């Protein structure tokens, strides 16, 4: 019975991933056929569909029996990380693209939005299937989900940054450094935990203690960014009047970055509190 259940779930995984590949491919193909844009949100959506298409194709190749038998155990965690991150990214693209780039007469843009929404649903189904199979030890815990969320929010921040204006203010450069350092740290933690590298820490130090210290430092750094970013971004910089007449406005990106900075600060605080409880429980 267990074998039959596992076989059925494996077949569903393959079918879902094939459909993900098809729908993400259709999304970026339809958008590419409309024409190229230099807007950061357009780039974000195209990157999302191409990136998720490539990741899903890699995960689909991992299902070949001859290859699956040779893969190490941590590949299940890696596949879960890809599925969870892809779910958040495709959800963002499914919201951002229709807001900025569709209209009632834009047939291909509407089609890309529909296929993107279907791809999001399929990615969410895949995450649920992988959780049911219990293929991942770390990423379905609270710290694991928070690490994926922190990485996703950092990606949104980087897509909204205007690097030409940042060079004028050292305060904004510090904020970019905060976003970069913390996102690199979070990504390394995900990879290290998946590959079970942190388990090599001495018992006196402990994996949870290392994560707690690093999370606490990230919280302190993000607190400075929450204060400094809006201070330098909006001081003597009111919202331009043309922002209400155009689809995309650089000033609005500053607001998005401010909001996402607060979101990531909350995520890091929750992550720190949870890690602290694990150390002293």
C-alpha positions as CSV (number, residue, x, y, z in Angstrom):
1,X,0.0,0.0,0.0
2,X,2.8,2.4,0.9
3,X,4.7,1.5,-2.3
4,X,1.5,2.1,-4.4
5,X,1.0,5.5,-2.6
6,X,4.6,6.6,-3.2
7,X,4.3,5.5,-6.9
8,X,1.1,7.5,-7.4
9,X,2.5,10.6,-5.7
10,X,5.7,10.3,-7.9
11,X,3.5,10.2,-11.0
12,X,1.6,13.3,-9.9
13,X,4.8,15.1,-9.3
14,X,6.0,14.4,-12.8
15,X,2.7,15.5,-14.4
16,X,2.6,18.7,-12.4
17,X,6.2,19.6,-13.3
18,X,5.5,18.9,-17.0
19,X,2.5,21.3,-16.9
20,X,4.7,23.9,-15.0
21,X,7.3,23.8,-17.8
22,X,4.6,24.2,-20.4
23,X,2.8,27.1,-18.8
24,X,5.9,29.1,-17.8
25,X,7.2,28.6,-21.3
26,X,3.9,29.9,-22.8
27,X,4.0,32.9,-20.5
28,X,7.5,34.1,-21.4
29,X,6.9,33.3,-25.1
30,X,3.7,35.3,-25.3
31,X,5.3,38.3,-23.5
32,X,8.5,38.1,-25.7
33,X,6.3,38.1,-28.8
34,X,4.8,41.4,-27.8
35,X,8.1,43.1,-27.7
36,X,11.0,44.0,-25.4
37,X,10.8,46.5,-22.5
38,X,13.5,48.1,-20.3
39,X,11.1,48.5,-17.3
40,X,12.4,46.7,-14.2
41,X,9.0,45.1,-13.5
42,X,8.9,43.6,-17.1
43,X,12.4,42.3,-16.5
44,X,11.4,40.9,-13.2
45,X,8.4,39.0,-14.7
46,X,10.5,37.7,-17.7
47,X,13.3,36.6,-15.4
48,X,10.8,34.8,-13.1
49,X,9.2,32.8,-15.9
50,X,12.5,31.9,-17.5
51,X,14.2,31.1,-14.2
52,X,11.3,28.9,-13.0
53,X,11.1,27.2,-16.4
54,X,14.8,26.3,-16.1
55,X,14.5,25.1,-12.4
56,X,11.4,23.0,-13.1
57,X,13.1,21.4,-16.1
58,X,16.1,20.5,-13.9
59,X,13.8,19.0,-11.3
60,X,12.0,17.1,-14.0
61,X,15.2,15.6,-15.3
62,X,16.0,14.5,-11.7
63,X,13.0,12.2,-11.9
64,X,14.7,9.9,-14.5
65,X,15.3,6.6,-12.7
66,X,18.9,6.3,-13.9
67,X,19.7,9.7,-12.6
68,X,17.6,9.7,-9.4
69,X,19.4,6.6,-8.0
70,X,22.8,8.4,-8.2
71,X,21.6,11.7,-6.6
72,X,22.6,12.4,-2.9
73,X,19.9,12.6,-0.2
74,X,20.0,16.4,0.0
75,X,18.6,16.8,-3.5
76,X,15.1,16.4,-2.1
77,X,15.6,19.5,0.1
78,X,17.1,21.3,-2.9
79,X,14.0,20.5,-5.0
80,X,11.7,21.6,-2.2
81,X,13.6,24.9,-2.0
82,X,13.3,25.5,-5.8
83,X,9.6,24.6,-5.7
84,X,8.8,27.0,-2.8
85,X,10.9,29.9,-4.2
86,X,9.3,29.3,-7.6
87,X,5.8,29.4,-6.1
88,X,6.4,32.9,-4.5
89,X,8.2,34.3,-7.6
90,X,5.4,33.1,-10.0
91,X,2.8,34.5,-7.7
92,X,4.5,37.9,-7.7
93,X,4.8,37.8,-11.5
94,X,1.1,36.9,-11.8
95,X,0.2,40.0,-9.8
96,X,2.8,42.5,-11.2
97,X,2.4,41.8,-14.9
98,X,-1.4,42.3,-15.3
99,X,-1.2,45.5,-13.1
100,X,1.4,47.2,-15.3
101,X,1.3,45.6,-18.7
102,X,-2.2,44.3,-19.6
103,X,-5.3,46.1,-21.1
104,X,-8.7,44.9,-22.2
105,X,-7.6,44.6,-25.8
106,X,-4.1,43.0,-25.0
107,X,-4.8,39.4,-26.0
108,X,-1.3,38.0,-25.6
109,X,-0.7,39.8,-22.4
110,X,-3.9,38.4,-20.9
111,X,-3.0,35.0,-22.1
112,X,0.4,35.3,-20.4
113,X,-1.3,36.3,-17.2
114,X,-3.6,33.3,-17.3
115,X,-0.9,30.8,-17.9
116,X,1.2,32.4,-15.2
117,X,-1.6,32.0,-12.7
118,X,-2.0,28.4,-13.8
119,X,1.7,27.9,-13.3
120,X,1.4,29.4,-9.8
121,X,-1.4,27.0,-8.9
122,X,0.7,24.1,-10.2
123,X,3.8,25.2,-8.2
124,X,1.6,25.4,-5.1
125,X,0.3,21.9,-5.7
126,X,3.8,20.6,-6.1
127,X,4.8,22.1,-2.8
128,X,1.9,20.4,-1.1
129,X,2.7,17.1,-2.8
130,X,6.3,17.3,-1.7
131,X,5.3,18.1,1.9
132,X,2.9,15.1,1.9
133,X,5.8,12.9,0.8
134,X,8.0,14.4,3.5
135,X,10.9,14.6,1.2
136,X,12.3,17.7,2.9
137,X,13.6,17.9,6.5
138,X,14.4,21.6,6.8
139,X,12.4,23.7,4.4
140,X,8.9,22.8,5.8
141,X,9.9,24.0,9.2
142,X,9.3,27.6,10.3
143,X,13.0,28.7,9.9
144,X,13.1,27.0,6.5
145,X,10.0,28.8,5.2
146,X,11.3,32.1,6.6
147,X,14.6,31.7,4.8
148,X,12.8,31.2,1.5
149,X,10.6,34.3,2.2
150,X,13.6,36.4,3.1
151,X,15.3,35.5,-0.2
152,X,12.2,36.2,-2.2
153,X,11.6,39.6,-0.6
154,X,15.3,40.5,-1.3
155,X,14.8,39.6,-4.9
156,X,11.8,42.1,-5.1
157,X,14.0,44.8,-3.5
158,X,16.8,44.3,-6.0
159,X,14.5,44.5,-9.0
160,X,13.1,47.8,-7.7
161,X,16.5,49.5,-7.1
162,X,17.6,52.3,-9.3
163,X,21.4,52.1,-9.1
164,X,22.0,55.5,-10.7
165,X,20.3,57.5,-7.9
166,X,21.8,55.3,-5.2
167,X,25.3,56.4,-6.0
168,X,24.5,60.0,-4.9
169,X,23.8,59.1,-1.2
170,X,26.1,57.0,1.1
171,X,23.1,56.2,3.2
172,X,21.3,54.4,0.3
173,X,24.6,52.6,-0.5
174,X,24.6,51.3,3.0
175,X,21.0,50.0,2.6
176,X,22.0,48.2,-0.6
177,X,24.9,46.7,1.3
178,X,22.5,45.5,4.0
179,X,20.2,43.9,1.4
180,X,23.1,42.2,-0.3
181,X,24.9,40.9,2.8
182,X,21.7,39.6,4.4
183,X,20.5,38.0,1.2
184,X,23.9,36.3,0.6
185,X,23.9,35.1,4.2
186,X,20.3,33.7,3.8
187,X,21.2,32.0,0.6
188,X,24.3,30.4,2.1
189,X,22.3,29.2,5.1
190,X,19.8,27.5,2.8
191,X,22.5,25.8,0.8
192,X,24.5,24.9,3.9
193,X,21.5,23.4,5.6
194,X,20.3,21.5,2.6
195,X,23.8,20.0,2.1
196,X,24.1,19.4,5.9
197,X,27.2,21.5,6.2
198,X,26.2,23.2,9.4
199,X,25.9,19.9,11.1
200,X,29.7,19.8,11.1
201,X,29.7,22.7,13.7
202,X,31.2,21.7,17.1
203,X,28.6,20.6,19.6
204,X,29.6,23.5,21.9
205,X,28.8,26.0,19.2
206,X,25.8,24.3,17.6
207,X,23.9,25.0,14.4
208,X,21.1,26.8,16.1
209,X,23.4,29.1,18.0
210,X,25.2,30.1,14.7
211,X,21.9,30.8,13.1
212,X,20.7,32.8,16.1
213,X,23.7,35.1,16.1
214,X,23.6,35.6,12.3
215,X,19.8,36.3,12.4
216,X,20.3,38.8,15.2
217,X,22.9,40.7,13.2
218,X,20.6,40.7,10.2
219,X,17.8,42.2,12.4
220,X,20.2,45.0,13.6
221,X,21.3,45.8,10.0
222,X,17.7,45.8,8.7
223,X,16.6,48.2,11.5
224,X,19.2,50.7,10.1
225,X,17.8,50.2,6.6
226,X,14.2,50.7,7.7
227,X,15.2,54.1,9.1
228,X,17.8,55.2,6.5
229,X,16.1,54.2,3.3
230,X,13.0,56.3,3.6
231,X,15.0,59.1,5.2
232,X,17.3,59.5,2.1
233,X,14.7,58.4,-0.5
234,X,11.8,60.8,0.4
235,X,13.6,63.8,1.9
236,X,13.0,66.7,-0.4
237,X,11.6,64.2,-2.9
238,X,7.8,64.5,-3.1
239,X,5.8,62.3,-5.4
240,X,6.0,63.6,-9.0
241,X,2.7,64.7,-10.6
242,X,3.4,62.5,-13.7
243,X,3.3,59.3,-11.5
244,X,-0.5,59.4,-11.6
245,X,-0.5,59.4,-15.4
246,X,2.1,56.7,-16.2
247,X,2.1,52.9,-15.6
248,X,5.4,52.8,-13.9
249,X,7.1,55.5,-11.8
250,X,10.6,55.3,-10.2
251,X,9.2,57.1,-7.1
252,X,6.7,54.2,-6.6
253,X,9.6,51.8,-6.5
254,X,11.0,53.7,-3.5
255,X,7.8,53.0,-1.7
256,X,7.9,49.3,-2.7
257,X,11.5,49.0,-1.4
258,X,10.5,50.7,1.9
259,X,7.6,48.3,2.4
260,X,9.6,45.2,1.5
261,X,12.4,46.3,3.9
262,X,9.8,46.4,6.7
263,X,8.5,42.9,5.6
264,X,12.0,41.4,5.7
265,X,12.7,43.0,9.0
266,X,9.7,41.3,10.5
267,X,10.7,38.0,8.9
268,X,14.2,38.2,10.4
269,X,12.8,39.1,13.8
270,X,10.5,36.1,13.7
271,X,13.4,34.0,12.5
272,X,15.6,35.2,15.3
273,X,13.0,34.6,18.0
274,X,12.3,31.1,16.7
275,X,16.0,30.3,16.6
276,X,16.5,31.8,20.1
277,X,13.7,29.5,21.4
278,X,15.4,26.5,19.8
279,X,18.7,27.3,21.5
280,X,17.3,27.9,25.0
281,X,14.4,25.4,25.0
